[in-house]
Amino acid sequence: MGDLSADGDLDPGVYERLTRAVGRSPRAAVSAHQIPFALTFTIVSIAVGIFATHLFLDPAYMAGFAVAAVASLLAFAVPWKSLRSPYALLIPTLDYVAIGLARHAVLQEIATLGLLVVFPVVWLATAYRWRGVAIATLASFLVLLVPDVLVGSTTGLQFALRILMLPFIVLMMGGTVAILTEHWRRQSVLLTAQERASRKTSALLETVLNTVEIGLLTVDSDGNDVLYNRKLRDIHALASPNDNPDPTERGHVLFQLDGETPVPPEERPVMRAIRGEMVTDFRMWVGDDRMERRAISVTSRPIFADDGTPDGSVIAFYDITDILNAMTAKDSFVATVSHELRTPLTSIIGYLELIQDGHEDGDYELPGSVLTDMTVISRNAEQLLMLVSDLLTTAQAESGALRFRMSDVRIDQLVERAVESFRPRADTAGITIKQNIDPTPTQHADHARISQVIDNLLSNAVKYTERGGTVRVIVHADETGATITVSDTGIGMDAHDLTNLFTKFFRADSARDAAIPGVGLGLVITKAIVNGHHGDIDVQSVLGVGTTVRVTLPRVTPGRGH
């Protein structure tokens, strides 16, 4: 909860000083209501005693002073249980009696003493609301009327104004106090309920935040921490150990997924979130100790004020260490198995080729059925070798071990060769390949990997296009690089399939329904190769209409390892 202040309310400092001076107990409240009257009556009595001693010594005035003293003593000494106690009503009643006696004594010389009736009205209006206002008005009227009746001054305009104006003022003042008191009481009840609800909500929020196994951090527009939970503190302890010389965000121990390269300060997710950026699944290692460090995925969303301006961010930290370790173990297993399968498959294919070469050279004669079986074996072995190669390439891409042998290549020549190699297959399937290939300048790329990208795109286009369909290949170049566009009139995909297109082993429903073979790795590998060249791949598709894949390769590629 913040400071108790609002538009039009008391300044917090004044409020606190009044609270300390008066207190909150019923006894303190009774004393506080009596203090103004007691002080004023005392000051007036001192003045009367100095400048009109004969009036002060009047028995009526002395009696009034004594009654006021008794009322004040009761207010300060008695442990009142409530300001509205019936017994507490005795004090303002005694105040009115004191005013009446004193006024009777000085009426002929100091008629203004009756103004003291405004003090008890505040008490009565505060404690009893409108009933108190009525009592105060009647008492004020009697205090003014009785002394005048006793001295016989009950005629004339001055008398009428004297006994009517002051009670009317008391009525207006008491009504105002009653209204303000009722408003304050309602506000107090509402504030108490809001404070109770706020404490309940705060406790619930804290429990929820500390229950979830996700680190949560809220920062304001200046980057100051507003809210965080227990899990975030644990992550922060890894990022900024006790011996860390720089405990700020810039000094946190954060590494990229390779576990070696520090995350640059300007790329750190919290810094980006403070700048108002939206961060999605930013993965990093937190901590310097390899045995204790944790892999964290960070996602943030900005908070906006009512006028639309940035007002901070909510940042979520997901511990993905176990998931990442499991994925690494799986990829390592796939890579190991793929590598172990690759060697015997290569040997099998090689021995099949030697046997076929021996038959063709006349070294020996093989029956036709054996040659047919060998062709089937060779074809299936080559398909299995391609699958193993794809698995190995995928594992390398995900582990960051995919390497490129960069050289000067011309994209248009690679595409032309790929189109010519696929044309017989397309002709057999009754598919027309149309090409519009512009000459492209030489650019730095991996010849074999880019050829693999083009082959994957053409293979998919031909595979998923029905007889009579068309595949179009377009190559366009400008000063920034080359763009390869492969479109088809095939079976296409829906929006759901498009969102999962680059997920390992994912196959579109339309492909499965059409019983088209495949394992769902081609586009995953294609994207990894394109990303490795700092390029971009975009896929657009309409179910039943066709698919268009556009690959953009920059002409100048930042340096990479060979």
ABEGO torsion letter per residue (X at the ends): XBBBBBBGBBBAAAAAAAAAAAEABAAAAAAAAAAAAAAAAAAAAAAAAAABAAAAABAAAAAAAAAAAAAAAAAAABBBABAABAAAAAAAAAAAAAAAAAAAAAAAABAAAAAAAAAAAAAAAAAAEAAAAAAAAAAAAAAAAAAAAAAGBABEAAAAAAAAAAAAAAAAAAAAAAAAAAAAAAAAAAAAAAAAAAAAAAAAAAAAAAABABBBBBBBAAGBBABBBAAAAAAAAAABBAABABABAAABBBBBAAGABBBBAAABAAAAAAAGBBBBGBBBBBEABAAABBBBBBBBBBBBBAAGBBAEBBBBBBBAAAAAAAAAAAAAAAAAAAAAAAAAAAAAAAAAAAAAAAAAAGABBBBAAAAAAAAAAAAAAAAAAAAAAAAAAAAAAAAGABBBBBBBBBAAAAAAAAAAAAAAAAAAAGBBBBBBBBBBBBBBBBAAAAAAAAAAAAAAAAAABBBGBBBBBBBBBBAAEBBBBBBBABAEBBAAAAAAAABBGBBBAAAAAAGBBEAGAAAAAAAAAAAAAGBBBBBBBBBGAEBBBBBBBBABBBBBBX
